[in-house]
């Protein structure tokens, strides 16, 4: 599998899932557990973003298969390098228990209110 932090627009199937997800963002924090930073946020594919209560949060390790790889260019590569550095810094600080994860996660994206993101898993077996 490819390295962590696949491009926006990548379509994946999660382990044990029946429905595909499209990656729409990175490093999201669930309202219920603000100590956990998920690698990705996403929406159902092909339906797309339906509402704020249907955002899926998941980690790279949960991806079983990549169906389509999102757009990559120089800007995306520079962003991914910065993202990896920020995440490494957060992980290092968490080892020292000295970082407020929520504040760090929102510092780089001030217009993104991660406190409103709630996990939704439409990819599990449907009833």
Buried (B, 14 or more C-beta within 10 A) or exposed (E): EEEBBBBBBBBBBBEEBEBBBBBBBBBBBBEEEBEEBBBBBBBBBEEEEEEEEBBBBBEBEBBEEBEEBBEBEEEBEEBBEEBEEBBEEBEEBBEEEEBEBBEBBBEEEEEBEBEEBBBBBBBEEEE
